[in-house]
Each structure stands twice: as structure tokens, then as C-alpha cells.
């Protein structure tokens, strides 16, 4: 009987510790990103990358046109 009471006391201590650990985990869950958050971030990243790519292509084309104009008129 004493063995059973010791096991129950051990189990209750384990249960209290588990509840405390679970509460700490649940309070931290709000800071983690969800799948939806990652999808939104990924979409924003692709949109911004696409916009920067076209800006870079436009800037490079303009630079090539300016150099071509200077080479044609100076020579």
C-alpha cells in the first residue's frame, strides 16, 4: 500500500510539473509563425523581388542606352 501511495505522489508531482511546462510552452506559442504567416511573407518576398528585378532591368537598359548615345555622339 505504501508503494502505491509513493507512486501516486510521484505521479502527482509529475503531473504538476507537466502542467507547468505545458503552460510555459503555450505562452510562447504566440511568438511562433504560423503557416499562414509564412505564406504571406513568402508572397511579399516574391512580389518585392519581382519588382526589384524589373527595376534592375530598367536601370541596366537605361545605362546601356546612355552609354550607346555617348559612344555614338562623341565618336
N, C-alpha and C positions, 0 to 999 in steps of 0.2 A: 504494500500500500504506500509506503514511504517513497518507493521507487517511482510509482505513478504520480505522486504529488510533485516530486522533483522534476519529472518530465513535463508536467503541466506548467510548473513555474518557469522552466526553461522555454517552453513553447510560448507562454505569455510574454516573456521578455523579448523573444524573437519577434513576436507579432507587433509589439510596441516599437521595436527598432525598425521593422519593415514599414510600418505606418509612417514613421518619421522620415525615413529615406524616400518613400513614395511622395510625401508632401513636398520635400525639397526638390524632387525631380519635376513634379507638376508645376511648381512655381517657376522653374527655369524653362519650361516648355514654351512660354510666351515669347522668349527671345529667339527661338529657332525659326528658320524659314520653312514655310510650307511649300508643297509642290506648286501651288498657285503663285506664290511669291517668286519662285524660281522661274516659272513660265513667263511672268510679267517682266522680270529682269532680263531674261533671255530675249524676249521680243524687243525691249527697249535697246538692248545691246546691238541686235541686228539692225534695227532702224537707224541708230546713230552711226553704226559702221557703214551702212549703205549711204547715208548722207555724206559722211566724210570721204568715202570713195569717190563720189561724184564731184565733190569739191576739189579733191586732189586731181582728178582727171581734167576738170575745167581749168584749174590753175596751171597744170602742165601744158595743156593745149594753148592757153594764153601766152605762156612763156615761150613756147615754140614759135608761135605766130610773131611775137615781138622780136625774137632773135632772127627769124627769117626776114622780117621787114627791115631790120637794121642791116643785115647782110646784103640785102638787095639794094638798098638806097645808098649805103656807104661805099660799096664796091663800084 
